[in-house]
Amino acid sequence: MNHAQLTALGRALRLLGEHGDALTADTPDAKLHEVKADLKRALDLLEESVASAPPSTRCAEHPTGPVDESAPDLCLLCETRRRAARRAEFNGPAAQHQRTESAPSRYGTRGDRPQPQQRWLPELWNGQEWQLCGTPRRDRREAELYIAAQRRGSRPAMAYRLVHEFTDYEVLRVWGTPVRVDIEPMGNL
């Protein structure tokens, strides 16, 4: 809203205020028509001065942002931020991952994984260390079936093991024999 629009709108609203003060039970119809015309003029000035869409949320930061009906301020963006903060408060801050160069793996090694929950981890021996070979499972039988399928696959590893992760790690079962393999072809000569 520019200064001219602001001045004109202020003048029209003050005039309406004066009309409101002057109204009585015996105000003539001609005066009421004058009030109606001034009211229309004020609404037209207001319509011209408003440039943006009406706010869809009650959020000062994102007034026209996406709407979340369950949020107190109807703002999906702010509610997502609040939910993430509540999750972090409940689960603790996100773990910082540290890279290890010893065994590249799509799934990482044990030190890269987050705090334990009740799950079963299929791991394979890569010749240097145990590494996760599939998605951690919530069901032990499903994890054992996954390892059995891996052993029947076209490129099975030397050894597999199933690790139970709850408050600590416990190796439940090992398939094969892990043998340490030197990564240099001639024994690092």
Phi, psi and chi 1 to 4 in degrees:
 res  aa     phi    psi   chi1   chi2   chi3   chi4
   1 MET       -  125.0  176.7 -176.2  -56.2      -
   2 ASN   -85.5  176.5   63.8   32.8      -      -
   3 HIS   -64.9  -39.5 -177.9   68.1      -      -
   4 ALA   -64.4  -42.5      -      -      -      -
   5 GLN   -65.4  -40.5  -70.9  172.1  -35.2      -
   6 LEU   -62.3  -43.3 -177.6   65.3      -      -
   7 THR   -65.1  -46.1  -54.0      -      -      -
   8 ALA   -64.4  -41.5      -      -      -      -
   9 LEU   -67.1  -41.8 -177.0   59.4      -      -
  10 GLY   -59.9  -43.5      -      -      -      -
  11 ARG   -62.6  -44.3 -170.5  176.9  -54.1  125.6
  12 ALA   -64.0  -39.3      -      -      -      -
  13 LEU   -70.8  -36.8  -68.1  175.0      -      -
  14 ARG   -64.8  -38.7  -80.0 -169.0  -65.8  -80.5
  15 LEU   -62.9  -40.1  179.8   63.8      -      -
  16 LEU   -64.7  -36.1  -73.7  174.6      -      -
  17 GLY   -63.4  -40.7      -      -      -      -
  18 GLU   -65.4  -38.6  -69.1  171.9    8.9      -
  19 HIS   -62.2  -41.4  -78.5  -49.4      -      -
  20 GLY   -63.7  -36.8      -      -      -      -
  21 ASP   -68.6  -30.9  -68.8  -20.2      -      -
  22 ALA   -86.4   -9.0      -      -      -      -
  23 LEU   -70.2  137.2  -76.8  178.7      -      -
  24 THR  -138.4 -179.7   60.3      -      -      -
  25 ALA   -68.8  -25.7      -      -      -      -
  26 ASP  -108.2   31.8   55.5  -20.0      -      -
  27 THR   -69.3  130.7  -57.5      -      -      -
  28 PRO   -69.0  158.0   17.7  -24.6      -      -
  29 ASP   -62.6  -33.0  -77.1  -12.7      -      -
  30 ALA   -61.6  -40.6      -      -      -      -
  31 LYS   -66.8  -38.3 -172.8   69.8  171.8  168.7
  32 LEU   -65.1  -37.9  -68.7  176.7      -      -
  33 HIS   -65.8  -36.0  -73.9  -68.7      -      -
  34 GLU   -64.6  -41.5 -176.8 -178.1  -29.5      -
  35 VAL   -62.8  -42.1  170.2      -      -      -
  36 LYS   -62.2  -42.9 -178.7 -179.7  175.1 -175.8
  37 ALA   -65.4  -42.2      -      -      -      -
  38 ASP   -65.7  -36.4  -72.4  -20.1      -      -
  39 LEU   -65.5  -42.6 -169.7   55.9      -      -
  40 LYS   -62.8  -41.1  -81.3 -173.9 -179.3  179.0
  41 ARG   -62.0  -43.0 -167.2  172.1  -48.3  113.8
  42 ALA   -64.9  -40.3      -      -      -      -
  43 LEU   -65.4  -39.5  -76.3  172.5      -      -
  44 ASP   -64.2  -42.3  -69.4  -19.2      -      -
  45 LEU   -63.1  -40.3  -74.6  168.5      -      -
  46 LEU   -66.1  -40.1 -170.7   58.2      -      -
  47 GLU   -63.2  -39.7 -171.6   69.7   34.8      -
  48 GLU   -68.5  -34.3  -70.7  171.5   11.5      -
  49 SER   -82.3  -21.7   61.1      -      -      -
  50 VAL   -83.0  119.3  172.4      -      -      -
  51 ALA  -103.2  -29.7      -      -      -      -
  52 SER   -99.9  169.5   63.2      -      -      -
  53 ALA   -71.5  155.3      -      -      -      -
  54 PRO   -65.2  148.0   21.1  -29.0      -      -
  55 PRO   -65.1  138.9   17.8  -25.3      -      -
  56 SER   -94.8  -14.2   55.5      -      -      -
  57 THR  -126.4  171.3   67.8      -      -      -
  58 ARG   -98.6   18.4  -66.1 -172.2  -71.3  -98.6
  59 CYS   -89.7  129.5  174.4      -      -      -
  60 ALA   -71.4  -29.4      -      -      -      -
  61 GLU   -79.9  -36.8 -168.9  175.9   -7.1      -
  62 HIS  -130.0   69.3  -46.7  102.7      -      -
  63 PRO   -65.1  -30.6   19.5  -27.3      -      -
  64 THR  -112.7   24.1   57.0      -      -      -
  65 GLY   -76.9 -178.3      -      -      -      -
  66 PRO   -67.4  150.8   18.7  -26.6      -      -
  67 VAL  -101.0  135.5  175.5      -      -      -
  68 ASP  -122.2  110.3 -179.6    2.1      -      -
  69 GLU   -61.8  -27.1  -62.9  -65.6  -26.9      -
  70 SER   -83.5  -10.5   64.1      -      -      -
  71 ALA   -80.3  145.1      -      -      -      -
  72 PRO   -63.7  -32.3   15.7  -23.4      -      -
  73 ASP  -103.7    9.1   57.4   -2.3      -      -
  74 LEU    65.6    8.5  -59.7  176.8      -      -
  75 CYS   -95.1  115.4 -178.8      -      -      -
  76 LEU   -65.6  -38.5  175.4   64.9      -      -
  77 LEU   -64.7  -47.8  -58.6  173.5      -      -
  78 CYS   -68.3  -36.9  -69.1      -      -      -
  79 GLU   -66.7  -36.9 -175.1   62.1   19.3      -
  80 THR   -62.6  -41.7  -58.5      -      -      -
  81 ARG   -64.9  -40.8 -170.7  169.8   41.3 -152.2
  82 ARG   -66.4  -39.9  -75.0 -170.4  -69.4  -93.4
  83 ARG   -64.3  -40.8  -73.8  177.5 -174.4  146.1
  84 ALA   -62.8  -39.2      -      -      -      -
  85 ALA   -66.0  -39.4      -      -      -      -
  86 ARG   -66.8  -40.2  -75.8 -167.2  -64.3  -91.2
  87 ARG   -62.9  -42.4  -95.9 -165.5  -48.9  -85.7
  88 ALA   -64.7  -36.0      -      -      -      -
  89 GLU   -66.3  -37.2 -175.0  178.7  -64.5      -
  90 PHE   -78.6  -46.3 -178.6   72.7      -      -
  91 ASN   -92.8  -10.8  -65.7  -25.7      -      -
  92 GLY    90.7  167.3      -      -      -      -
  93 PRO   -67.2  157.0   22.3  -30.5      -      -
  94 ALA   -63.3  139.8      -      -      -      -
  95 ALA   -72.2  140.7      -      -      -      -
  96 GLN   -86.3  125.0  -62.5  -63.4  -37.4      -
  97 HIS   -85.5  137.5  -63.2  -72.6      -      -
  98 GLN  -113.0  133.6  -61.9  174.2   -4.8      -
  99 ARG   -82.2  139.3  -68.7  -87.8 -177.2 -146.7
 100 THR  -117.6  136.6   57.4      -      -      -
 101 GLU   -95.4   -2.4  -61.5  -59.4  -35.9      -
 102 SER   -70.1  -41.7   61.7      -      -      -
 103 ALA  -140.8   97.5      -      -      -      -
 104 PRO   -64.8  131.5   21.4  -28.9      -      -
 105 SER  -146.3  143.2  166.4      -      -      -
 106 ARG   -63.0  -29.6  172.1  177.5  167.7 -171.8
 107 TYR  -102.8  -11.8  -58.6  101.0      -      -
 108 GLY    88.1  174.9      -      -      -      -
 109 THR  -103.3  176.9   57.5      -      -      -
 110 ARG   -58.6  -37.4 -178.4  172.7  -52.5  143.3
 111 GLY   -64.1  -21.0      -      -      -      -
 112 ASP   -85.1  -11.7  -63.3  -24.3      -      -
 113 ARG   -86.7  155.1  -64.7 -163.9  -68.5  -96.9
 114 PRO   -72.2 -178.3   26.6  -33.4      -      -
 115 GLN   -57.6  145.7  -68.5  -62.1  -47.9      -
 116 PRO   -68.9  147.0   20.7  -29.6      -      -
 117 GLN  -132.1  174.5  -59.2  170.5   18.9      -
 118 GLN   -74.8  105.1  171.6  105.1    3.6      -
 119 ARG  -161.1  166.2   55.4 -170.3 -175.5  167.7
 120 TRP  -114.5  128.6  -74.8  -96.9      -      -
 121 LEU  -109.1  115.4  -48.5  169.4      -      -
 122 PRO   -79.8  125.4   23.1  -26.6      -      -
 123 GLU  -125.6  152.4  -66.4 -176.8  -20.4      -
 124 LEU  -124.0  154.9   63.9   84.8      -      -
 125 TRP   -91.8  120.0  179.8 -104.4      -      -
 126 ASN   -96.7    9.7   65.7    9.0      -      -
 127 GLY    99.0  -16.1      -      -      -      -
 128 GLN  -122.8  -41.6  -61.2  -66.6  -45.7      -
 129 GLU  -160.5  168.8   64.4 -177.1  -15.8      -
 130 TRP   -77.9  135.7  -69.4  101.6      -      -
 131 GLN  -135.3  150.2   74.6 -179.7   37.0      -
 132 LEU   -64.3  131.1 -167.2   62.2      -      -
 133 CYS  -112.7    2.5   66.0      -      -      -
 134 GLY  -165.1  178.6      -      -      -      -
 135 THR   -68.4  134.0  -52.2      -      -      -
 136 PRO   -56.7  137.7  -25.4   34.3      -      -
 137 ARG  -104.7  151.4  -52.6  -71.0 -155.1 -111.0
 138 ARG   -89.4  -12.7  -60.8  -81.9  179.3 -146.1
 139 ASP  -121.2  127.9 -179.0   37.4      -      -
 140 ARG   -64.4  -43.7  178.7  179.2  178.3  169.8
 141 ARG   -60.6  -42.2  176.0  145.1  170.8   69.8
 142 GLU   -62.0  -40.1 -176.2 -178.3  -24.4      -
 143 ALA   -65.8  -41.0      -      -      -      -
 144 GLU   -65.7  -39.0  -73.2 -179.4  -12.2      -
 145 LEU   -64.8  -37.1  -70.5  172.4      -      -
 146 TYR   -63.4  -45.8  175.3   78.3      -      -
 147 ILE   -64.3  -40.1  -70.5  175.9      -      -
 148 ALA   -60.7  -40.9      -      -      -      -
 149 ALA   -66.6  -38.4      -      -      -      -
 150 GLN   -64.2  -40.2  -70.0  -69.5   85.4      -
 151 ARG   -66.6  -30.4  -67.8 -176.0   70.9 -148.9
 152 ARG   -83.7   -8.5  -72.3 -170.8  -52.4  -91.1
 153 GLY   -67.6  178.5      -      -      -      -
 154 SER   -74.2  -25.5   60.9      -      -      -
 155 ARG  -132.4   72.4  -64.6 -178.6   54.7 -162.1
 156 PRO   -72.2  152.4   25.6  -31.8      -      -
 157 ALA   -80.4  169.2      -      -      -      -
 158 MET   -63.9  -38.7 -175.9 -176.7  -52.5      -
 159 ALA  -152.0  151.7      -      -      -      -
 160 TYR  -127.4  156.9  -69.7   92.4      -      -
 161 ARG  -148.4  157.0   75.5  179.5 -175.4 -177.4
 162 LEU  -113.8  123.4 -175.6   60.5      -      -
 163 VAL  -113.1  130.4  177.8      -      -      -
 164 HIS   -91.7  126.1  178.9 -120.2      -      -
 165 GLU  -116.2  118.8  179.0 -174.1   52.8      -
 166 PHE  -135.0  -93.4 -173.3   56.0      -      -
 167 THR   -95.0  -13.6   56.7      -      -      -
 168 ASP  -152.0  177.9 -160.9    2.8      -      -
 169 TYR   -98.4  138.8  -63.7   94.0      -      -
 170 GLU  -138.4  121.9  175.6 -170.8   -3.9      -
 171 VAL   -75.1  122.3  176.6      -      -      -
 172 LEU   -92.6  -40.7  -62.5  176.7      -      -
 173 ARG  -157.3  144.2 -175.2  171.5  168.8 -163.2
 174 VAL  -125.6  132.5  177.1      -      -      -
 175 TRP  -107.9  127.6  -67.2  -97.7      -      -
 176 GLY    84.6 -177.2      -      -      -      -
 177 THR  -123.9  118.0  -53.0      -      -      -
 178 PRO   -75.5  125.9   22.2  -27.8      -      -
 179 VAL  -120.0  131.4  176.6      -      -      -
 180 ARG   -70.1  126.5 -165.5  155.1 -156.1   40.1
 181 VAL  -113.8  129.2  177.2      -      -      -
 182 ASP   -74.1  132.6 -165.9   -5.3      -      -
 183 ILE   -78.7  -16.4   58.9  171.9      -      -
 184 GLU   -83.1  132.1  -63.4  -64.6  -34.2      -
 185 PRO   -65.5  -32.6   16.9  -25.6      -      -
 186 MET  -104.8   23.9  -63.2  -63.8  -69.7      -
 187 GLY    73.1   28.6      -      -      -      -
 188 ASN    62.0   42.2 -155.1    7.8      -      -
 189 LEU   -82.4      -  -67.0  176.0      -      -
